Amino acid sequence: MNKLFESNRIQLRSLSEEDAVSFSKWSEDGEYLRGLDTDFAKPRNTEFFKNQIQSFEDSTDMIQFGIYVPQNQLLIGFISLHSIEWNNQIASMAIGIGEAEYRKNGYGSEAIQLLLNYAFHELNLHKVELDVISNNDTAIYCYKKNGFETEGVAKEAILRDNQRFDKLYMGVLAKDWRMSKFV
């Protein structure tokens, strides 16, 4: 467990104000934004992200990490536990790989494994959950590969390009994750 925040190819580290530049750049990438959130895409300036990063540091119900490639110290994305209910031992997860050339190459999966290990072994959470748009096949595959199961569906909850998509609710329990091949 001495490599709690590090795998073969990535490190999870706290974000700094300098990272706001990357987040601002990613906020101009429609593919990134539309896969990340169900809200409308909107570019944001560096100052917005500086304030957001500072608020993460002060939060008691959110833990956010930058996903870095150690060889070049490049920030390629983020992963977080948010809406943490300490009394129920449940948190929601969010992840985004902002650097396009690092998408679909397993970096997100490695970050998820590190985060779940942290969530279940360090924070003693019972469950991690998330939601995803049903047209995001890459993310759904990644989540299933890492132990998440579909728990519910909000039918036609998302409108994208004049098409309706379901919102899927997925989750993984600590006991199932520990007994799986993921540990």
Summary of the structure (lengths in Angstrom):
residues: 183
radius of gyration: 15.9
end to end distance: 11.5
largest distance: 48.7
contacts: 538
relative contact order: 0.15
helix: 35%
strand: 33%
